[in-house]
Amino acid sequence: MIKAVPRPPLWRRLTLTQRLAAVFAVLLLACSGASAWLQVRANVQHDAQTAQRLSMGLAQHIADTSQLMDAAGLRRDAVRELFDKLMAVNPNVEVYLVAPDGRIVGDATPRGHMLRDRIDIAPVRRLLAGDPLPIYGDDPRSLTGHKVFNAAQLYVDGQPHGYVYVVLQSEARDMLAADVAVSSVLGTTLWSMALVALLCLLAGLAAFNLITRPLRRLTATLRDFDGDDAAAATALARPGEQAAAGLAPYTRDEIAILEQTFHQMAARMAEQWRELTRQDQQRRELVANISHDLRTPLTSLHGYLETLLLKEKTLSPQDRRRYLEVALDQSRKVGRLAQALFELARLESGLIQPDTEAFSLPELIQDVFQKFELQAEARRVHLSALLDQDLPRVRADLGMIERVLTNLLDNAIRHSPADGTVEVTVRRNGARLEVRVADQGPGVAKGLRDTLFTRASVWSNAGAESRGGERGGLGLLTVRRILQLHGNDIVLATQEGVGAVFIFGLPVDPAAVDTTSMRATPARLH
């Protein structure tokens, strides 16, 4: 039974641009609402403070009127008549007469409109004390409302008898303000704010589109890139397109930097992919060549052993010995090839690292010459070494460098004609000793020079033998790998048909005495 995959929530299905736009829209609406609320509140505060300042002397003027109270007490009819006149002249105010304890003792309020008979005296005292405006007091026509007011102390015969309490935002004014709130003025204001918010939203979306464009382009490149040559070419071309568009090569835009970094990574990945493909092809060719080189001696070995078995009674002792010598020689070839392949595999694996030490390169060359003395005499090849005097010691792996010289001299001797010369030259070149191994053989075919050190191949022009120690060319692959482990390389300096010259360098031991100025006539070693 196939389990249904739950559908991800809507937020997860949106693109980055859509998420940014949604967040920006929500923030814009919240900011617009907060701005509108703050502006309305600021306007209310401003109107309240203005009204309170403008009406500061109104309550005192009423308190100075002698019609409110006399020695007998409150004149209620006179208070109502005076308050009615004042409220008729200025409908924005409501006038009350308040006792010292906050009780409302005089008013001109219609019946049923006054909802409380007492106010808090504390705001009145703060106003009379000169505290900062606006100051809000209780609204007698509301159980919980507060409004700005004006107040003054009421005196009779020099004695305080209460306060004149003037509410500056009357009930009639509130009703009129409510009518205005639903009129075209408020609608125009809201539409203006909505238009500004919409324009800001469109501008923000356009900005997000421009900002995330490199990211979308990078996402498309990531989807298309799979390491092949076509995608790599596209990735490599895009930085050029940016330069053509006038974009600076160096920018502080994080997304642009990310895109440039990816293009560099894509180029490296494509190059590594091509290198892996090339190495895989080389390994295939190496396996094919090794298989061919193993098959030839094994076939010969099998044939001679089979002949010895079938003709055991008819072969003469001389023929039997000759067959056995040929079979033994073929088995040696197989053994040498297997050993070379094993050695190359160990070097390629990275398990073997050079164990460097300081040693004398001329002494090592002398030892290798002695190893090949009999082989050179058998082929009538002359071995010669041309060395600078007072050469410093080198620092390298003695065994590995001996293997390099052995492979190169073995190739040179086998490819040199009779009465030819194989010459090894060592000269000081700065912080390195430069070694040249030259022979007088037919040289390296032109078509093989580019791949001589990268794959096993036939070297000789005649095609009968190989410069690599065997037909597969493993000797030169081993030489190059050893020198690469020492941080050096080997090059071929040759012309077709006039011999081969191999050149490589070894680092001078840092502790050796500088003998650059002590060069003299080169010494020849035979």
Secondary structure, 3 states (H helix, E strand, C coil): CCCCCCCCCHHHHCCHHHHHHHHHHHHHHHHHHHHHHHHHHHHHHHHHHHHHHHCCCHHHHHHCCCCCEECCEECHHHHHHHHHHHHHHCCCCEEEEECCCCEEEEECCCCCCCCCCECCCHHHHHHHHCCCCCCEEECCCCCCCEEEEEEEEEEECCEEEEEEEEECCCHHHHHHHHHHHCCHHHHHHHHHHHHHHHHHHHHHHHHHHHHHHHHHHHHHHHHHCCCCHHHHHHHHHHHHHHHHCCCCCCCCCHHHHHHHHHHHHHHHHHHHHHHHHHHHHHHHHHHHHHHHHHHHHHHHHHHHHHHHHHCCCCCCHHHHHHHHHHHHHHHHHHHHHHHHHHHHHHHHHCCCCCCCEEECHHHHHHHHHHHCHHHHHHHCCEEEEEECCCCCCEEECHHHHHHHHHHHHHHHHHHCCCCCEEEEEEEEECCEEEEEEECCCCCCCHHHCCCCCCCCCCCCCCCCCCCCCCCCCHHHHHHHHHHHHCCCCEEECCCCCCCCEEEEEEEECCCCCCCHHHCCCCEEEC
